[in-house]
Amino acid sequence: MRDFRFGRPIYHALVAATLAAAVLGAPGCRGRARPTRVVLVTLDTLRYDTLWGAPDRPSAMPLTRARAVRGLAFDRFFSSTSSTQPTHASLFTGLHPWQHGVSRNGLTLGPERETVAEVLRRAGFATAAVVASFPVARRFGFGQGFDVYDDALTEGQLAPAWEGLGDPEERYYRLAERVTAAALARIDAGRGERQFYWFHYFDPHGPYGDTVPGPRLRPQDLLRQAREGHDVRGEVARARALYDADARSLDQWLEHLFRRLDRDADAFVTHVVVTSDHGESFGEDGSLAHGRRLTAGQIHVPFFIVSPRVPAAVRSDVAGSVDVPATLYALAGLGETAPGGRDLLVPVKGGRAFGMRRRFGPQQTEVRLDGREHALDFDLFYAVGADGRIHAGNGSGLRPEEAGGDAGAAAEPLQTLFGAFERELAGAEPPAERDPEVERALRALGYVG
């Protein structure tokens, strides 16, 4: 794994004391804490190397990268799954998918699962969200704890590019320009000395090419061509180019959001947390898109914090989606604990992350770029230890082809651990049938099975 160290952590008592004084108010402020603003930004389908770059390609998001350089970034952060709904449920509860029960798209986060927004609202925070796609709509339980939940999806209609897939008048997502406009309006309308915002962006998700002239490209169309025996390598390269173009557009609109937050630097102590729910495959592992594999392209994602409480640094301790709630509570100045995960402001030696592939029914398959159908007939979990290697498997054993090699001495305890995850999952998923409207919408977005 490439190491993007552009700084070293600085943890000195003097620095910590100085930062604490800045946040809490220096003598002469009569002990009154400055107003606090906590902002969570989730970037759907954003690969790690799309933000940070790689030896063979520059960052597609240089403005956002420059923001990350000024904050605390993690180079070994892993999403709970390679799908939208399960990972967002983990980001908001601190629970793994086999604990909160949202193990696949189309399920609803139950009201018994306390969310970050609920905890912060109880602590006196005004809470508001602007989201960009159907999978995180209010109907799936993600509105819990928000005073305002803007899930008005005003673009991304199915026709003509998605002709034949559902009602042409239905819309399933919106792009960054509209999300940012709604986010800025929400910030302008914000009241109170404690504010929490969640802004969700969807631009990198397929279809690729939403933000540039010309036809869009759907991953399911390329996979159909591969199954029919066509050589799709050129089209996969074009898909990556269009994906990067969408990320560059997102980069510009995120900068508008960050500059708006900068304007209030004298009025609020602002803490911004940015991450992704999963990545995207472009042939590196034989796959295209996401949701069916636990490879680095699909679960190794960006994570960074920009806050007056953290000096600029890159950390390599392993972390994951379930660590976000505890970190948000710490930034908000709460003594609240999350049911799982850890406060990422506190460095540890090594670290770890766990997750799972989204759940499938029996005898599911994945078409890969070789044109063949590969069986997906088992639940699959992953563990990442201090070395950053992904080990995947279940209670029956590890999957070397998924895990990047034999786990060696760790194989037996990992198998035992994954078996425990399986048993917990069996009792967690809500017994609900997916309704036809939800099924149609998820198919339109490329989520099938």
N, C-alpha and C positions, 0 to 999 in steps of 0.2 A: 504494500500500500504506500502510495507516495506521501511523503511528509512535507506539509506546507508550513513549516515554522517560519513565521515572520516576526517573531518576538518571543520573549521568555516571560513566564509568570513572575510577578514581583509580589511577594507576600511579606511585607515588613510591618511591624507593629505601628511605626510612625505613619506609614502610608494609610493603614487601616483607620487609625485614629483621625487622620486628616479628612478622609472620605466620610467617616461617620459624622464628623462635625459639620461637613458641608451639607449632608443630607438632613441631619436633625436640627441644624440651626446653631450658629455660633453664639457665644455670650453676647448679650445685647438684643437678641431676638426674643428674649423673655421665655425661652424654652419652647416656643411654639414651632411645631414641625411644619416645614414647607409643604404645600400641596403636592400630592403624589399622583403620577400617571403611570400605569402599567399597560404595555401594549404587546399583545401576542400576534405575530404575523405568520400564517402558514401558507406555504407556497406549494401547491399541489403538483406532484409529479416532477419535482426538481431533483435532478441528479447532483451528486456531490461535485463532480468535475465540471458541471455546467457553471457553477458559481466560482470554483477555485481554479479551473483550468487544469490542463494535463500536458505532458511533454509534447503531444502531437496536436494540441489545440489550445488556443487562449481561452480565458474566461469569456463566456457570453454575457456576463453581467458585471462589467467592471465598476460601475457606480456602487452597486450593492456590495461588491467585494471590498471596495475602499471603505465602506461603512464597517464591514466586518473586521477589517484590519485594525480599526480604532477600538474594537471591543475585545471580548473574550470569545475565542472560537475553539471549537472541538474538531479534531481531524479524525476521530473515531466515534461517530455518533450514528446510531442505527434505529430505523423506524420499527415500530411494533409489528407491522405487517407490510406487505407490498400492495395494500389496498387502502382506499380513502376512509371509509367509515370505521373499520376496526381501529386504525391508527388514531384517528381524531378522537374516538372514544377513550383511548388510552391517554392521549394528550390532556384530556379534560378530567380524567378520574384518577390517574396514577395507577390504574389497574391494567393488567395484561388482558388480551382479548379472551383468554380462557377463564378470566375472572369476571369481567364486565358482561360477557355474553354476546357482544357484537362481533362475532367471528367471521362474518362475511357481509358484503354490501346487501342492503335491503332490509336489515334488521333494525330495531329501534332500541336506543339506549333507555333503559327503564328508569322511572322516577326514583326508584330506591337507590340509584347510583348517584352520590353527591358529586357535583361538578365544581370545577374551579370557580366558575361564575357564581354559583350559589354560595360558596364559602366567602368570596370577596364581597358579594352583596350583603351578606350577613355582617361583615366587618365594616360596613358603611360605604362601600364603593358603589358609585353609579356604574352600571355595566351596559355595554352596547356592542353589537356585532354586525358586520357586513360580510356576507358570504357569497361565493361566486358559482356554486354548482348544486345540482339537485341532490347528490348524496349527503350533503350536510344541511339540507333544508330542515326547518323547524319540525316537520312531521316525524323526523327520525330521532327526536329527543335532544337535539343539540341546542335548542333554545332555552333549556333549563337554566334559570338563574340570571337571564338577561332581561334588563328593563326594556331594551329595544333590540329587536332581531330582524335585520333587513335581509331577507332572502328573496327579494323580487328579481327574478331571472329574466332579464329584458332582451336577451339576444341569444344567438346560437340556435335559431330555428332549424328544423330538420330539412326542409326543402330549400333549394334543390339538391344540395350535396348529399343529403341523407334521404333522398326520395324513397318512399315505400316503407320507411321505418316510423310508424306511428302517425300521429296527427301533425300535419305541417304547421299548424298554428302553435303547437306547444314549444316551449323554450326550456332549455335544460342547463344553461350556464350563461355567464356574462364575462366580458374581458376586462382587463386591468384598467382601462380608461374609465369605465363606468364604476368599477369597484372603488377606485381612488376618488372619483368625484363624490360618491356616497360616503366614503370614509372621511373626507375633508369636511363635508357638510355635518357629519355626526360629531366630529371634533369641535367644529365651530359652535354647535348647539349644546355641547357638553356643559354640565353644571356640577358644582360640588368640588370639594378639595381632595376627594379620592375618586379616581376614575380608572376603569378597566375597559380596554377595547380589544376585540378580536377581529382581525381583518384577514380574510381568506381569499387567495388568488388562484386562478385555474388555468392561466394561459398556456403553460407547457403541455398540458394534457392533450391527447388527441381529440379531434383531428388536428394534425399539424398544419401550420400555415394560416391560421386565423388572422394573423396580423399583417400579412403581406399580400400584394396582388396575386391573382392566379388561383387555380384550384387547390382546395385543401386535400390532404392525404390522410386516409384512415388506416390505422394499423390492421384492422380486420380485413381490409381489401388486399393488402400485401400478403397476408397469411393465406387468403383464399387463392391468390395467384401461385404461391409456393406449393400449396396442396395440389394445384393443377399441373405442377411440374415446371413452372417457369423459373428462370434464374432471376431472383429479385434483388441481387446485391446492389445494383445501381439504384433501385427504388429505395432501398434501406438507407443508402447514403443521402439520397434526396430527403428522406424523412428526417434524418438527423439534422440536415441543413435547415429545414423548415422549423423543426423543434427549437434549434438555436436562435432562429429569427424571432420566434415567439418569446423566447427568454430575453432577448435583447429589448424587445418592446416592453416586457414586464419590468425590466431593469429601469427604464426611463420613468415609468409610472410610479414605481416604488420610490424613486428619488424625490418625486413630487410629495409623496406622503412623508418621507423623512424630513424634508425641508420644512414642511408645515409643523412637524413636531419640534424642529429646531427653533422655530419662531417663539415658542413658549418656554424656552430654556430658563428665562428669568422668573417665570410664573409657576413652573412645575419642575419637580425632580422626576425625570422621565426615564423609565426602564423599558427597553425594547428587546424582546426575545423573538428570534426568527428561526424557523425550521421548515422542514418538508415532511409530508406524510409518507412518501415513498419516492423511489426513483423511476427509471425507465430503461428498458433494454433496447439496444440497437444492434443485435446480432452477436455481441461479444460471447454470449453463452448459448447461442443458437436460438434465442428468444427475441420476440419483439413486443414492446409495450410492457405491461406489468401485471401483477396479481397472481401469477401461477408459479413463480420461482422465488427462492431465497438466495439470490446471488448478490454480489456487491453492487452491481448496477441498479438493483431494485430496492435494496434496503440500507445501503450506506448513503447517508444524506447530510446536507449542511445543517449546522446549528451554531448560532452565535448570539451573544448578549452585548448590547451597547447600553451602558449604565454608568453613572458617576461612581457607583460602588465597585466597579471592576476595572483594573488597569488592563491595557492592551496586552494580549498574550494569546498563545495557542497552547492548548492542552491536549495530551494524547491519552489520558485515561478514558477508558471505554464508557460510554453512556448511551441512553436510549430514551424513547418517547415517554416512558413512565416516570422519568426523572423531572419532567417539565412542571407538573403541579407544585412539588415541593420547592422548586426554584422560583416559581412565580410568587409563592407565599413569602419566601424570604425577601425577594425584591420589594414586595408590598409592605414589608415590615411587620408581618404577622407571626405569631408564635404557633400558627397552625401546622399540623403535620399531615402528610398525605398517606393514604393507605399503603402505598408502595413507592418505590423510587427514592431518590436522595436529592439534597440541595446541591446543585452543581456549582454554586459559589464556593463550596468547600472542596478543595482538591483531595483526591485519594490516590493511593498507589494502585495502579492496574485498572480497577473498575471492571464492570461486566455489563452485558446486555442480553436480554432474552426476547423472543418473539415467536411468531408463527406465520405460516402461509395462511391466507384466508381459506376457510373451510369449504369443501366441495362435497357434493353428494357422491354416491358410489359410481365407480366406473367412469369418472370424468377423464378427459384427455386434453392435451394441449398440442396444437399444431405449431411446429417450430419451422425455422427457415429452411430446414432440409426437406420440407414437404411432408414429413411423417407425423403421425399422431403418437404422442408419448403419454403413457398412462399416468394419471394422477389419482390413484385409488387408495391413498392413505393420508392421514393427518400428518402434518410436518411442522416441527418446531425447530428453533435455532437457538444457539448459545454462542456468544462472543466473549472470549476471555481476554486477559491483559495483552496477549500478543496480537489481537485484532483479527484473528482467523475466525471464519464462520464455520460452525459445526452444526449440521442439520440432521434431523432424524425423528424417530418416535419411540414408543415403548418397545418396539420390536427390534430396534437397532438403528445405527447411524447410516446415512446415505453418503458414501464417499464421493459419488459423482456430484452431489449437491454441495458437499461441505468443503470441497477443495482439498481432499486428502484424508488419510486415516487420522483419527483423533488420538490414536495411541492409548496411553494409560488412562485417558479421560473417557474412553468409549463406554465402559460399564457404568460409571456414575452418571454420565450424560443420558444413557439409555434409561436408567432408573428415574432420573429427573424428568425426562420427556414423558415417561409413563405416568408420573404423577400429574403432569400438565394435562394429559389426555383424560384422566379420570375427572379432573376438575372441570374440563371443558364439557364433558358429558352431562354435567348437572347445571351448567351456566347458561347455555344458549336458550333464549326464549322460544317456546313452542308455538311459532306463528307461521302462517302461510304467507308467502309474498303475493300481494294483490296484483292484478293484471296491469294496472296503471304504473305501479312501481317497476314491474318486470319490463314493460315497454320502455320506460325512461332509462333504466340501467342498460338495456340493450342498445339504445340510441347512443349512449356514451361509451360503448365498447365493453361494458361489464356484462358478460354472459356466463352462465353456469353457476 
